[in-house]
């Protein structure tokens, strides 16, 4: 179930772990430690990471029992995000072709209009995008690590700027909740699709 504070998550763009770290419990136990980033771990996508000095930084990670191809397809099919994350409808890629550096997409979390620009991509391994939204500079990373039986999907996001600093505990809680929800939905959808095949 989503809460209204997710509005803050989806107006943002990116991620990493600093201070409070939100991490999902994962299965099987053999990959649990690997899917639980430490409080000072910063994910990277082709050398790009989040703003390590941002006042709000969060991480969520989960084990997905599905193929890397299935997880990647769901993650990068932005035009279809609304089928599993309806709160961001509409979401639409504006740049034709596969997701790549310079690709632009628009989405409408909680009725707001956001334009994000992809900065880095490594097929089936990671994406990073950024966008300024209502005075918040956000950086959002997703990383995908193939492991036995599936993929560890991690999302990290950082928020900086006056609105982020105005309520750090509230923004942190909202971002933590939103990122946990995002990866949990990715897990549920990917595992359902994987089981159908």
GROMACS elastic network, one bead per residue, 0.5 to 0.9 nm:
[ bonds ]
;  ai    aj funct       b0    kb
    1   181     6  0.82985   500
    2     5     6  0.83194   500
    2     6     6  0.69311   500
    2    87     6  0.88180   500
    2   177     6  0.85354   500
    2   178     6  0.80480   500
    2   181     6  0.75355   500
    3     6     6  0.58705   500
    3     7     6  0.84512   500
    3   174     6  0.88472   500
    3   177     6  0.84367   500
    3   178     6  0.86418   500
    4     7     6  0.60803   500
    4     8     6  0.86710   500
    4   110     6  0.85284   500
    4   174     6  0.88777   500
    5     8     6  0.59708   500
    5     9     6  0.76143   500
    5   170     6  0.86799   500
    5   171     6  0.84851   500
    5   173     6  0.84282   500
    5   174     6  0.53327   500
    5   175     6  0.83548   500
    5   177     6  0.82357   500
    5   178     6  0.80541   500
    6     9     6  0.50610   500
    6    10     6  0.64642   500
    6    11     6  0.86958   500
    6    87     6  0.88308   500
    6   109     6  0.85748   500
    6   110     6  0.82194   500
    6   174     6  0.57648   500
    6   175     6  0.71097   500
    6   177     6  0.70093   500
    6   178     6  0.52188   500
    6   179     6  0.88700   500
    7    10     6  0.55171   500
    7    11     6  0.63169   500
    7    12     6  0.88483   500
    7    87     6  0.86717   500
    7   109     6  0.63612   500
    7   110     6  0.56027   500
    7   111     6  0.88849   500
    7   112     6  0.87042   500
    7   174     6  0.79568   500
    7   178     6  0.83692   500
    8    11     6  0.53528   500
    8    12     6  0.65575   500
    8   109     6  0.86953   500
    8   110     6  0.89432   500
    8   171     6  0.69082   500
    8   174     6  0.62141   500
    8   175     6  0.67022   500
    8   178     6  0.81640   500
    9    12     6  0.53238   500
    9    13     6  0.78810   500
    9   109     6  0.84768   500
    9   157     6  0.88946   500
    9   171     6  0.82518   500
    9   174     6  0.62385   500
    9   176     6  0.81763   500
    9   177     6  0.81026   500
    9   178     6  0.53788   500
    9   179     6  0.72280   500
   10    13     6  0.72244   500
   10    87     6  0.85477   500
   10    88     6  0.71653   500
   10   107     6  0.88257   500
   10   108     6  0.81620   500
   10   109     6  0.52108   500
   10   110     6  0.77065   500
   10   112     6  0.89715   500
   10   114     6  0.87142   500
   10   175     6  0.84963   500
   10   178     6  0.75166   500
   11   108     6  0.82048   500
   11   109     6  0.62019   500
   11   110     6  0.83116   500
   11   112     6  0.72973   500
   11   113     6  0.83006   500
   11   114     6  0.66997   500
   11   131     6  0.89685   500
   11   132     6  0.88138   500
   11   133     6  0.61268   500
   11   134     6  0.80630   500
   11   136     6  0.84744   500
   11   138     6  0.85753   500
   12   114     6  0.86077   500
   12   130     6  0.82914   500
   12   131     6  0.74239   500
   12   132     6  0.77785   500
   12   133     6  0.66067   500
   12   136     6  0.71280   500
   12   137     6  0.74791   500
   12   138     6  0.51790   500
   12   139     6  0.74816   500
   12   140     6  0.76774   500
   12   157     6  0.77674   500
   12   158     6  0.80572   500
   12   159     6  0.68905   500
   12   175     6  0.85155   500
   13   116     6  0.73690   500
   13   128     6  0.87205   500
   13   129     6  0.64947   500
   13   130     6  0.52934   500
   13   131     6  0.60513   500
   13   132     6  0.80717   500
   13   133     6  0.84982   500
   13   137     6  0.77762   500
   13   141     6  0.80987   500
   13   157     6  0.64196   500
   13   158     6  0.75146   500
   13   159     6  0.78561   500
   14    49     6  0.88796   500
   14    50     6  0.65659   500
   14    51     6  0.88095   500
   14    57     6  0.85287   500
   14    58     6  0.87960   500
   14   128     6  0.72446   500
   14   129     6  0.67034   500
   14   130     6  0.65243   500
   14   131     6  0.87431   500
   14   137     6  0.89157   500
   14   138     6  0.51773   500
   14   141     6  0.52729   500
   14   142     6  0.83463   500
   14   155     6  0.78648   500
   14   156     6  0.57829   500
   14   158     6  0.52023   500
   14   159     6  0.73604   500
   15    42     6  0.84977   500
   15    43     6  0.82259   500
   15    49     6  0.78630   500
   15    50     6  0.54625   500
   15    51     6  0.79613   500
   15    56     6  0.89019   500
   15    57     6  0.59043   500
   15    58     6  0.57521   500
   15    59     6  0.63323   500
   15   138     6  0.77672   500
   15   139     6  0.57798   500
   15   141     6  0.55317   500
   15   142     6  0.81587   500
   15   155     6  0.63626   500
   15   159     6  0.78341   500
   15   179     6  0.89673   500
   16    21     6  0.84657   500
   16    40     6  0.84372   500
   16    41     6  0.72256   500
   16    42     6  0.52504   500
   16    43     6  0.62589   500
   16    44     6  0.89676   500
   16    49     6  0.75385   500
   16    50     6  0.58009   500
   16    51     6  0.79880   500
   16    52     6  0.76022   500
   16    57     6  0.54501   500
   16    58     6  0.52463   500
   16    59     6  0.52420   500
   16    60     6  0.87413   500
   16   139     6  0.88673   500
   16   140     6  0.81352   500
   16   141     6  0.76756   500
   16   155     6  0.74780   500
   16   157     6  0.50933   500
   16   158     6  0.61802   500
   17    20     6  0.71948   500
   17    21     6  0.55552   500
   17    22     6  0.82315   500
   17    37     6  0.75794   500
   17    38     6  0.73792   500
   17    39     6  0.54200   500
   17    40     6  0.56754   500
   17    41     6  0.57146   500
   17    42     6  0.59323   500
   17    43     6  0.81519   500
   17    52     6  0.85267   500
   17    57     6  0.57232   500
   17    58     6  0.50192   500
   17    59     6  0.50732   500
   17    60     6  0.86124   500
   17   156     6  0.67473   500
   17   157     6  0.80288   500
   17   158     6  0.85517   500
   18    21     6  0.64795   500
   18    38     6  0.87848   500
   18    39     6  0.54444   500
   18    40     6  0.53767   500
   18    41     6  0.75437   500
   18    42     6  0.81442   500
   18    52     6  0.76286   500
   18    53     6  0.88739   500
   18    54     6  0.89390   500
   18    55     6  0.88742   500
   18    56     6  0.79319   500
   18    57     6  0.56096   500
   18    58     6  0.66406   500
   18    59     6  0.82516   500
   19    39     6  0.62596   500
   19    40     6  0.76301   500
   19    56     6  0.84079   500
   19    57     6  0.74230   500
   19    58     6  0.81000   500
   20    39     6  0.70040   500
   20    56     6  0.88224   500
   20    57     6  0.76564   500
   20    58     6  0.67147   500
   20    59     6  0.84506   500
   20   172     6  0.76456   500
   20   173     6  0.88026   500
   20   176     6  0.81767   500
   21    37     6  0.80421   500
   21    38     6  0.78220   500
   21    39     6  0.58084   500
   21    40     6  0.88342   500
   21    57     6  0.79621   500
   21    58     6  0.55082   500
   21    59     6  0.54860   500
   21    60     6  0.73232   500
   21   176     6  0.73721   500
   22    36     6  0.89926   500
   22    58     6  0.63430   500
   22    59     6  0.53495   500
   22    60     6  0.51043   500
   22    61     6  0.79224   500
   22   175     6  0.89619   500
   22   176     6  0.54250   500
   22   177     6  0.77334   500
   22   179     6  0.78587   500
   22   180     6  0.67621   500
   23    26     6  0.89486   500
   23    35     6  0.80549   500
   23    36     6  0.60335   500
   23    37     6  0.74681   500
   23    59     6  0.65782   500
   23    61     6  0.54177   500
   23    62     6  0.74615   500
   23   176     6  0.85968   500
   23   180     6  0.69936   500
   24    35     6  0.82274   500
   24    36     6  0.75723   500
   24    60     6  0.63419   500
   24    61     6  0.57945   500
   24    62     6  0.56564   500
   24    63     6  0.86572   500
   24   180     6  0.66599   500
   24   183     6  0.86116   500
   24   184     6  0.79639   500
   25    32     6  0.70383   500
   25    35     6  0.82598   500
   25    36     6  0.79689   500
   25    61     6  0.82947   500
   25    62     6  0.68856   500
   25    63     6  0.83583   500
   26    29     6  0.69831   500
   26    31     6  0.73704   500
   26    32     6  0.53927   500
   26    33     6  0.88012   500
   26    35     6  0.70109   500
   26    36     6  0.84463   500
   26    61     6  0.82650   500
   26    62     6  0.55555   500
   26    63     6  0.52820   500
   26    64     6  0.83062   500
   27    30     6  0.76132   500
   27    31     6  0.69454   500
   27    32     6  0.64462   500
   27    62     6  0.83423   500
   27    63     6  0.62585   500
   27    64     6  0.83311   500
   27    65     6  0.85463   500
   28    31     6  0.59834   500
   28    32     6  0.66629   500
   28    63     6  0.78908   500
   28   149     6  0.89488   500
   29    33     6  0.78168   500
   30    33     6  0.74597   500
   30    34     6  0.83145   500
   31    34     6  0.52329   500
   31    35     6  0.61874   500
   31    36     6  0.88072   500
   31    63     6  0.74834   500
   31   147     6  0.78626   500
   31   148     6  0.84233   500
   31   152     6  0.83493   500
   32    35     6  0.52236   500
   32    36     6  0.64068   500
   32    62     6  0.85788   500
   32    63     6  0.78234   500
   33    36     6  0.52419   500
   33    37     6  0.79014   500
   34    37     6  0.70859   500
   34   152     6  0.80872   500
   35    60     6  0.89723   500
   35    61     6  0.57686   500
   35    62     6  0.60210   500
   35    63     6  0.65733   500
   35   152     6  0.60347   500
   35   153     6  0.79547   500
   35   154     6  0.78247   500
   36    60     6  0.82494   500
   36    61     6  0.64822   500
   36    62     6  0.80244   500
   37    40     6  0.80236   500
   37    41     6  0.61315   500
   37    42     6  0.86125   500
   37    59     6  0.77561   500
   37    60     6  0.82905   500
   37    61     6  0.75011   500
   37   154     6  0.87167   500
   38    41     6  0.53318   500
   38    42     6  0.88470   500
   39    42     6  0.87332   500
   39    59     6  0.87763   500
   42    49     6  0.66675   500
   42    50     6  0.73480   500
   42    52     6  0.78438   500
   42   156     6  0.81302   500
   43    48     6  0.83829   500
   43    49     6  0.60714   500
   43    50     6  0.78058   500
   43   141     6  0.74387   500
   43   142     6  0.82976   500
   43   143     6  0.73253   500
   43   154     6  0.83658   500
   43   155     6  0.84812   500
   43   156     6  0.72047   500
   44    47     6  0.55728   500
   44    48     6  0.52884   500
   44    50     6  0.79519   500
   44   126     6  0.80666   500
   44   128     6  0.84592   500
   44   141     6  0.74588   500
   44   142     6  0.87151   500
   44   143     6  0.77098   500
   45    48     6  0.51510   500
   45    49     6  0.65798   500
   45   120     6  0.62563   500
   45   121     6  0.68827   500
   45   122     6  0.72265   500
   45   125     6  0.80990   500
   45   126     6  0.55630   500
   45   127     6  0.62146   500
   45   128     6  0.63746   500
   45   141     6  0.71386   500
   45   142     6  0.79946   500
   45   143     6  0.72314   500
   46    49     6  0.85759   500
   46   120     6  0.64342   500
   46   121     6  0.73346   500
   46   122     6  0.72280   500
   46   126     6  0.81211   500
   46   127     6  0.87789   500
   46   128     6  0.89539   500
   47   120     6  0.86195   500
   48   119     6  0.82020   500
   48   120     6  0.72844   500
   48   128     6  0.74277   500
   48   141     6  0.86692   500
   49    52     6  0.78731   500
   49   128     6  0.79807   500
   49   139     6  0.78981   500
   49   140     6  0.85090   500
   49   141     6  0.73011   500
   49   156     6  0.89087   500
   50    53     6  0.87149   500
   50    54     6  0.83344   500
   50    57     6  0.81722   500
   50   128     6  0.88638   500
   50   138     6  0.81951   500
   50   139     6  0.54874   500
   50   140     6  0.69664   500
   50   141     6  0.73832   500
   50   156     6  0.75170   500
   50   157     6  0.64815   500
   50   158     6  0.57121   500
   50   159     6  0.87930   500
   51    54     6  0.53858   500
   51    57     6  0.81248   500
   51   138     6  0.82404   500
   51   139     6  0.70675   500
   51   157     6  0.84921   500
   51   158     6  0.58708   500
   51   159     6  0.76867   500
   51   160     6  0.77729   500
   52    55     6  0.87061   500
   52    57     6  0.78771   500
   52   158     6  0.76923   500
   53    56     6  0.86118   500
   53    57     6  0.87103   500
   53   158     6  0.87272   500
   53   160     6  0.82165   500
   54    57     6  0.65075   500
   54   158     6  0.60342   500
   54   159     6  0.58171   500
   54   161     6  0.81015   500
   54   164     6  0.86244   500
   54   165     6  0.88676   500
   55   158     6  0.78140   500
   55   159     6  0.67496   500
   55   160     6  0.60725   500
   55   161     6  0.84433   500
   55   164     6  0.69350   500
   55   165     6  0.63228   500
   55   168     6  0.66457   500
   55   172     6  0.85804   500
   56   157     6  0.81861   500
   56   158     6  0.56568   500
   56   159     6  0.51841   500
   56   160     6  0.67739   500
   56   164     6  0.67587   500
   56   165     6  0.78957   500
   56   168     6  0.63867   500
   56   169     6  0.83772   500
   56   171     6  0.68874   500
   56   172     6  0.55653   500
   56   175     6  0.80734   500
   57   156     6  0.73548   500
   57   157     6  0.56509   500
   57   159     6  0.64157   500
   57   160     6  0.88774   500
   57   172     6  0.70750   500
   57   175     6  0.79276   500
   57   176     6  0.85122   500
   58   155     6  0.82962   500
   58   156     6  0.56433   500
   58   157     6  0.55224   500
   58   158     6  0.66256   500
   58   172     6  0.71740   500
   58   175     6  0.64772   500
   58   176     6  0.57267   500
   58   179     6  0.75892   500
   59   154     6  0.70737   500
   59   155     6  0.57439   500
   59   157     6  0.66957   500
   59   175     6  0.87693   500
   59   176     6  0.70370   500
   59   179     6  0.69235   500
   59   180     6  0.79891   500
   60   153     6  0.83564   500
   60   154     6  0.56954   500
   60   155     6  0.54800   500
   60   156     6  0.66131   500
   60   176     6  0.73579   500
   60   177     6  0.89860   500
   60   179     6  0.56799   500
   60   180     6  0.52296   500
   60   181     6  0.86830   500
   60   182     6  0.85631   500
   60   183     6  0.69091   500
   60   184     6  0.89965   500
   61   152     6  0.68480   500
   61   153     6  0.55823   500
   61   155     6  0.63972   500
   61   156     6  0.86786   500
   61   179     6  0.86547   500
   61   180     6  0.74636   500
   61   183     6  0.67487   500
   61   184     6  0.86063   500
   62   151     6  0.83118   500
   62   152     6  0.56535   500
   62   153     6  0.54667   500
   62   154     6  0.65438   500
   62   180     6  0.86019   500
   62   183     6  0.65172   500
   62   184     6  0.70674   500
   62   187     6  0.72675   500
   63   147     6  0.88337   500
   63   150     6  0.69824   500
   63   151     6  0.58139   500
   63   153     6  0.63421   500
   63   154     6  0.88564   500
   63   187     6  0.73490   500
   64    67     6  0.82791   500
   64    71     6  0.79925   500
   64   149     6  0.83788   500
   64   150     6  0.55422   500
   64   151     6  0.51739   500
   64   152     6  0.60765   500
   64   153     6  0.69041   500
   64   184     6  0.89257   500
   64   186     6  0.80666   500
   64   187     6  0.50590   500
   64   188     6  0.80100   500
   64   190     6  0.72397   500
   64   191     6  0.67156   500
   65   149     6  0.59508   500
   65   151     6  0.65874   500
   65   152     6  0.87984   500
   65   187     6  0.75587   500
   65   190     6  0.77624   500
   65   191     6  0.57707   500
   65   194     6  0.79441   500
   66    69     6  0.82418   500
   66    70     6  0.64511   500
   66    71     6  0.68036   500
   66   149     6  0.72361   500
   66   151     6  0.67094   500
   66   187     6  0.82770   500
   66   190     6  0.61321   500
   66   191     6  0.54848   500
   66   192     6  0.87456   500
   66   193     6  0.82653   500
   66   194     6  0.55403   500
   66   195     6  0.81853   500
   67    70     6  0.52678   500
   67    71     6  0.64573   500
   67    72     6  0.86101   500
   67   146     6  0.81629   500
   67   149     6  0.79970   500
   67   150     6  0.56197   500
   67   151     6  0.68706   500
   67   190     6  0.84064   500
   67   191     6  0.88881   500
   67   194     6  0.73329   500
   68    71     6  0.52112   500
   68    72     6  0.59573   500
   68    73     6  0.84568   500
   68   124     6  0.61284   500
   68   125     6  0.83630   500
   68   144     6  0.75553   500
   68   145     6  0.81972   500
   68   146     6  0.65252   500
   68   150     6  0.69927   500
   68   151     6  0.61284   500
   69    72     6  0.51378   500
   69    73     6  0.60043   500
   69    74     6  0.86618   500
   69   124     6  0.66338   500
   70    73     6  0.52280   500
   70    74     6  0.63861   500
   70    75     6  0.87007   500
   70   190     6  0.62502   500
   70   191     6  0.86949   500
   70   193     6  0.76936   500
   70   194     6  0.70226   500
   71    74     6  0.53400   500
   71    75     6  0.62011   500
   71    76     6  0.87115   500
   71   124     6  0.79466   500
   71   144     6  0.83391   500
   71   151     6  0.78835   500
   71   153     6  0.84128   500
   71   186     6  0.74539   500
   71   187     6  0.80874   500
   71   189     6  0.88093   500
   71   190     6  0.57791   500
   71   191     6  0.87384   500
   72    75     6  0.50583   500
   72    76     6  0.60255   500
   72    77     6  0.83180   500
   72   123     6  0.77505   500
   72   124     6  0.53309   500
   72   125     6  0.80468   500
   72   126     6  0.88926   500
   72   144     6  0.81522   500
   73    76     6  0.54339   500
   73    77     6  0.58730   500
   73   124     6  0.84751   500
   74    77     6  0.54421   500
   74    78     6  0.78994   500
   74    80     6  0.78573   500
   74    81     6  0.75755   500
   74   186     6  0.75187   500
   74   189     6  0.82096   500
   74   190     6  0.71796   500
   75    78     6  0.69871   500
   75    81     6  0.78300   500
   75   142     6  0.88815   500
   75   186     6  0.76617   500
   76    79     6  0.86326   500
   76    80     6  0.89108   500
   76    81     6  0.86660   500
   76    98     6  0.83211   500
   76    99     6  0.67227   500
   76   127     6  0.88011   500
   77    80     6  0.55580   500
   77    81     6  0.66747   500
   77    93     6  0.84991   500
   77    99     6  0.86810   500
   78    81     6  0.51352   500
   78    82     6  0.82260   500
   78    91     6  0.61430   500
   78    92     6  0.59581   500
   78    93     6  0.61329   500
   78   105     6  0.77257   500
   78   107     6  0.88750   500
   79    82     6  0.73885   500
   79    90     6  0.79512   500
   79    91     6  0.55203   500
   79    93     6  0.61789   500
   79   105     6  0.89480   500
   80    83     6  0.57340   500
   80    84     6  0.78347   500
   80    85     6  0.89397   500
   80    91     6  0.74807   500
   80    92     6  0.81332   500
   81    84     6  0.57194   500
   81    85     6  0.56549   500
   81    86     6  0.72666   500
   81    88     6  0.76619   500
   81    89     6  0.77192   500
   81    90     6  0.83733   500
   81    91     6  0.65555   500
   81    92     6  0.86476   500
   82    87     6  0.72293   500
   82    88     6  0.63630   500
   82    89     6  0.52694   500
   82    90     6  0.66167   500
   82    91     6  0.67396   500
   83    86     6  0.60985   500
   83    89     6  0.88688   500
   84    87     6  0.89994   500
   84   185     6  0.67944   500
   84   186     6  0.77252   500
   84   189     6  0.69632   500
   85    88     6  0.61811   500
   85    89     6  0.76915   500
   85   182     6  0.76509   500
   85   185     6  0.74148   500
   85   186     6  0.88481   500
   86    89     6  0.54524   500
   86    90     6  0.81049   500
   86   109     6  0.88362   500
   87    90     6  0.85048   500
   87   108     6  0.78249   500
   87   109     6  0.57450   500
   87   110     6  0.59992   500
   87   111     6  0.83997   500
   88    91     6  0.63625   500
   88   107     6  0.59746   500
   88   110     6  0.64514   500
   88   111     6  0.78000   500
   88   112     6  0.88475   500
   89    92     6  0.87282   500
   89   107     6  0.63961   500
   89   108     6  0.54692   500
   89   109     6  0.66452   500
   89   110     6  0.81685   500
   89   111     6  0.80172   500
   90   106     6  0.78644   500
   90   107     6  0.54949   500
   90   108     6  0.55892   500
   90   109     6  0.81445   500
   90   111     6  0.89097   500
   91   105     6  0.72174   500
   91   106     6  0.56148   500
   91   108     6  0.64760   500
   91   109     6  0.87151   500
   92   104     6  0.88498   500
   92   105     6  0.55557   500
   92   106     6  0.53285   500
   92   107     6  0.62846   500
   93    96     6  0.72774   500
   93    99     6  0.86047   500
   93   103     6  0.76414   500
   93   104     6  0.61615   500
   93   106     6  0.63547   500
   93   107     6  0.86402   500
   94   103     6  0.73567   500
   94   104     6  0.54633   500
   94   105     6  0.51593   500
   94   106     6  0.70610   500
   95    98     6  0.84745   500
   95    99     6  0.81370   500
   95   102     6  0.82093   500
   95   103     6  0.52470   500
   95   104     6  0.55695   500
   95   105     6  0.71160   500
   96    99     6  0.83154   500
   96   103     6  0.79784   500
   97   100     6  0.83537   500
   97   103     6  0.87316   500
   98   103     6  0.83872   500
   99   102     6  0.84797   500
   99   103     6  0.59916   500
   99   104     6  0.86979   500
   99   118     6  0.77026   500
   99   121     6  0.73604   500
   99   123     6  0.89281   500
   99   127     6  0.88233   500
  100   103     6  0.55115   500
  100   118     6  0.65914   500
  100   119     6  0.76961   500
  100   120     6  0.68317   500
  100   121     6  0.57136   500
  100   122     6  0.84559   500
  100   127     6  0.86350   500
  101   104     6  0.87803   500
  101   117     6  0.77455   500
  101   118     6  0.50739   500
  101   120     6  0.51345   500
  101   121     6  0.63762   500
  101   128     6  0.87394   500
  101   129     6  0.86217   500
  102   117     6  0.59636   500
  102   118     6  0.53538   500
  102   119     6  0.61887   500
  102   120     6  0.83274   500
  103   116     6  0.83726   500
  103   117     6  0.57750   500
  103   118     6  0.52439   500
  103   119     6  0.79922   500
  104   115     6  0.69104   500
  104   116     6  0.56989   500
  104   118     6  0.63124   500
  105   114     6  0.83073   500
  105   115     6  0.58336   500
  105   116     6  0.54756   500
  105   117     6  0.66397   500
  105   118     6  0.82054   500
  106   113     6  0.70963   500
  106   114     6  0.55526   500
  106   116     6  0.62834   500
  106   117     6  0.89525   500
  107   111     6  0.89191   500
  107   112     6  0.79385   500
  107   113     6  0.60909   500
  107   114     6  0.53715   500
  107   115     6  0.66905   500
  107   116     6  0.81804   500
  108   111     6  0.51542   500
  108   114     6  0.60289   500
  108   115     6  0.89007   500
  109   112     6  0.54715   500
  109   113     6  0.71445   500
  109   114     6  0.76200   500
  110   113     6  0.87942   500
  113   133     6  0.86902   500
  114   131     6  0.75471   500
  114   132     6  0.82855   500
  114   133     6  0.66912   500
  115   130     6  0.87287   500
  115   131     6  0.63761   500
  115   132     6  0.82338   500
  115   133     6  0.83773   500
  116   129     6  0.63425   500
  116   130     6  0.55457   500
  116   132     6  0.81219   500
  117   128     6  0.86738   500
  117   129     6  0.54083   500
  117   130     6  0.55719   500
  117   131     6  0.64303   500
  118   121     6  0.76085   500
  118   127     6  0.73931   500
  118   128     6  0.59096   500
  118   130     6  0.65857   500
  119   127     6  0.76939   500
  119   128     6  0.55069   500
  119   129     6  0.51259   500
  119   130     6  0.70854   500
  120   126     6  0.77632   500
  120   127     6  0.55871   500
  120   128     6  0.51097   500
  120   129     6  0.70362   500
  121   124     6  0.87393   500
  121   125     6  0.78350   500
  121   126     6  0.56690   500
  121   128     6  0.65938   500
  122   125     6  0.52853   500
  122   126     6  0.51314   500
  122   127     6  0.65098   500
  123   126     6  0.66693   500
  123   127     6  0.81993   500
  124   127     6  0.88346   500
  124   143     6  0.84328   500
  124   144     6  0.65886   500
  124   145     6  0.84791   500
  124   146     6  0.89416   500
  125   142     6  0.82026   500
  125   143     6  0.56084   500
  125   145     6  0.64730   500
  125   146     6  0.83826   500
  126   141     6  0.71763   500
  126   142     6  0.53708   500
  126   144     6  0.59753   500
  126   145     6  0.87997   500
  127   140     6  0.81700   500
  127   141     6  0.56836   500
  127   142     6  0.53179   500
  127   143     6  0.66992   500
  128   139     6  0.71640   500
  128   140     6  0.55654   500
  128   142     6  0.65135   500
  128   143     6  0.87655   500
  129   138     6  0.84893   500
  129   139     6  0.60048   500
  129   140     6  0.54284   500
  129   141     6  0.66803   500
  130   137     6  0.75938   500
  130   138     6  0.57090   500
  130   140     6  0.62427   500
  130   141     6  0.89471   500
  131   136     6  0.83766   500
  131   137     6  0.63512   500
  131   138     6  0.59062   500
  131   139     6  0.71303   500
  131   140     6  0.89829   500
  132   135     6  0.63690   500
  132   136     6  0.55680   500
  132   138     6  0.62621   500
  132   139     6  0.89855   500
  133   136     6  0.51467   500
  133   137     6  0.65742   500
  133   138     6  0.76508   500
  134   137     6  0.85296   500
  134   163     6  0.78127   500
  135   160     6  0.84862   500
  135   161     6  0.60904   500
  135   162     6  0.67579   500
  135   163     6  0.62543   500
  135   164     6  0.83445   500
  136   159     6  0.60607   500
  136   160     6  0.56327   500
  136   161     6  0.50099   500
  136   162     6  0.71248   500
  136   163     6  0.61732   500
  136   164     6  0.63365   500
  137   158     6  0.79894   500
  137   159     6  0.56722   500
  137   160     6  0.52585   500
  137   161     6  0.61525   500
  137   164     6  0.87869   500
  138   157     6  0.69008   500
  138   158     6  0.55057   500
  138   160     6  0.66299   500
  138   161     6  0.89459   500
  139   156     6  0.82251   500
  139   157     6  0.56206   500
  139   158     6  0.54810   500
  139   159     6  0.70265   500
  140   155     6  0.72777   500
  140   156     6  0.58780   500
  140   158     6  0.68466   500
  141   154     6  0.80596   500
  141   155     6  0.55800   500
  141   156     6  0.52214   500
  141   157     6  0.63637   500
  142   153     6  0.71099   500
  142   154     6  0.55885   500
  142   156     6  0.65074   500
  142   157     6  0.88791   500
  143   152     6  0.79871   500
  143   153     6  0.58484   500
  143   154     6  0.51971   500
  143   155     6  0.64556   500
  143   156     6  0.85706   500
  144   151     6  0.61921   500
  144   152     6  0.56182   500
  144   154     6  0.64728   500
  144   155     6  0.89524   500
  145   150     6  0.85798   500
  145   151     6  0.53731   500
  145   152     6  0.50208   500
  145   153     6  0.65995   500
  145   154     6  0.84306   500
  146   149     6  0.82836   500
  146   150     6  0.60664   500
  146   152     6  0.64205   500
  146   153     6  0.88285   500
  147   150     6  0.54747   500
  147   151     6  0.54218   500
  147   152     6  0.69050   500
  148   151     6  0.77713   500
  153   183     6  0.70226   500
  153   186     6  0.85813   500
  153   187     6  0.82823   500
  154   183     6  0.73105   500
  155   179     6  0.67617   500
  155   180     6  0.85996   500
  155   182     6  0.84385   500
  155   183     6  0.72125   500
  156   179     6  0.76528   500
  157   175     6  0.79547   500
  157   179     6  0.81955   500
  158   175     6  0.89440   500
  159   163     6  0.89632   500
  159   164     6  0.60853   500
  159   165     6  0.87799   500
  159   171     6  0.87160   500
  160   163     6  0.78073   500
  160   164     6  0.55871   500
  160   165     6  0.70858   500
  161   164     6  0.54925   500
  161   165     6  0.63521   500
  161   166     6  0.87677   500
  162   165     6  0.50362   500
  162   166     6  0.60062   500
  163   166     6  0.50900   500
  163   167     6  0.72396   500
  163   168     6  0.87996   500
  163   171     6  0.89227   500
  164   167     6  0.61894   500
  164   168     6  0.60450   500
  164   171     6  0.64357   500
  164   172     6  0.86996   500
  165   168     6  0.53284   500
  165   171     6  0.84532   500
  166   171     6  0.87152   500
  167   170     6  0.53964   500
  167   171     6  0.59531   500
  167   172     6  0.83512   500
  168   171     6  0.51634   500
  168   172     6  0.58254   500
  168   173     6  0.84805   500
  169   172     6  0.50696   500
  169   173     6  0.61405   500
  169   174     6  0.85973   500
  170   173     6  0.52107   500
  170   174     6  0.61877   500
  170   175     6  0.86204   500
  171   174     6  0.50447   500
  171   175     6  0.60372   500
  171   176     6  0.84465   500
  172   175     6  0.51981   500
  172   176     6  0.60138   500
  172   177     6  0.85420   500
  173   176     6  0.51376   500
  173   177     6  0.61522   500
  173   178     6  0.85536   500
  174   177     6  0.52299   500
  174   178     6  0.60778   500
  174   179     6  0.86080   500
  175   178     6  0.50609   500
  175   179     6  0.60239   500
  175   180     6  0.84449   500
  176   179     6  0.54350   500
  176   180     6  0.61965   500
  176   181     6  0.85980   500
  177   180     6  0.52940   500
  177   181     6  0.61689   500
  177   182     6  0.86880   500
  178   181     6  0.50975   500
  178   182     6  0.61449   500
  178   183     6  0.88699   500
  179   182     6  0.50112   500
  179   183     6  0.63757   500
  179   184     6  0.84325   500
  180   183     6  0.55732   500
  180   184     6  0.60576   500
  180   185     6  0.86142   500
  181   184     6  0.50461   500
  181   185     6  0.60931   500
  181   186     6  0.85609   500
  182   185     6  0.52771   500
  182   186     6  0.62467   500
  182   187     6  0.86953   500
  183   187     6  0.60659   500
  183   188     6  0.85781   500
  184   187     6  0.50498   500
  184   188     6  0.62042   500
  184   189     6  0.86164   500
  185   188     6  0.50651   500
  185   189     6  0.60164   500
  185   190     6  0.83454   500
  186   189     6  0.53048   500
  186   190     6  0.59116   500
  186   191     6  0.83563   500
  187   190     6  0.52914   500
  187   191     6  0.59487   500
  187   192     6  0.84264   500
  188   191     6  0.53547   500
  188   192     6  0.61284   500
  188   193     6  0.86855   500
  189   192     6  0.51655   500
  189   193     6  0.62147   500
  189   194     6  0.85123   500
  190   193     6  0.51596   500
  190   194     6  0.59440   500
  190   195     6  0.85240   500
  191   195     6  0.60265   500
  191   196     6  0.85922   500
  192   195     6  0.52128   500
  192   196     6  0.63658   500
  192   197     6  0.89866   500
  193   196     6  0.51405   500
  193   197     6  0.66283   500
  194   197     6  0.53858   500
